[in-house]
């Protein structure tokens, strides 16, 4: 059996930034023409989520009150797709950090909340574009896609099925967001992350263990899919976009994640005091604060549970990887941390890491 090591991470973000002020102005321009629709405000957005801005692939389309969705043109089949392009950008950064050439990669896993097509797999396209060897596949566990993909990579590396695996999370979440829904129009942003996980490396972060769990819930849902065209009377577009019962999600997911993290630590015989950092899924500031408080038994400091969603908003599965990417260099040899995701499904994934 081999020891799986996280040796490199990468991050791609779009050039476009939308502030809360811009987003609220656009929403209110739309809402003013809809009888009975409440207006949004910067204060409401920040109090509800902790989000201050977000990166998006297209700003003009989102802020147009007549459109309120990004404009992303289809590309000819002969061109690399947009998810392939952003995946390659994040992957090249991760490969450079890992000191690894693309041809040394044995497997590519693309995991994200929304894939732009059913087939061929985006991962296979990325494999071709980068020049990687071996195999590739796509997977989706919504906001937990990164940790679930990492767990698959860990098993492949640990058993010798692959020497090096590239995990990529191209999240264009602005495309599934209903910008005409006051309760969620501010939640998501776009980003792509990448991780290189390899066997028996001498430096990096040892992946001590992974723990995954799912429990079916309709409280976070998106009904868009290929079967939609088979129904003669299409439902309203809002049904095909992100929607959630926010209060129920908060009430149910916070204790679920806290129990999951504690159980994972107990299984590995690791005390909570030994964990220096929590790289949590960046969905909502209040959720993260409560989860960390339950696990630690006290309020967590920003050093212990860093926050990036104020800048990035919720980037689905990419969020916890961005938190790790931004906040790990200061930790010392032997220090341990937890990367954790949670979201639709419900799904919860945790990856415990120790710096070599």
Secondary structure, 3 states (H helix, E strand, C coil): CCCEEEEEEEEECCCEEEEHHHHHHHHHHHHCCCCCCCCCCHHHHHHHHCCCEEEECCCHHHHCCCCCCCCCCCCCCCCCCHHHHHHHHHHHHHHHHHCCCHHHCCEEEEECCCCCCCCCCHHHHHHHHHCCCCEEEEECCHHHHHHHHHHHHHHHHHHCCCCEEEEEEEEEHHHHCCCCCCCCCCCECEEEEEEEEEECCCCCEEEEEEEEEECCCCCEECCCCHHHHHCCCCCCHHHHCCEECHHHHHHHHHHHHHHHHHHHHHHHCCCHHHEEEEEECCCCHHHHHHHHHHHHCCCCCCCCCCCCHHHHCECCCHHHHHHHHHCCCCCCCCCEEEEEEEECCCEEEEEEEEEC
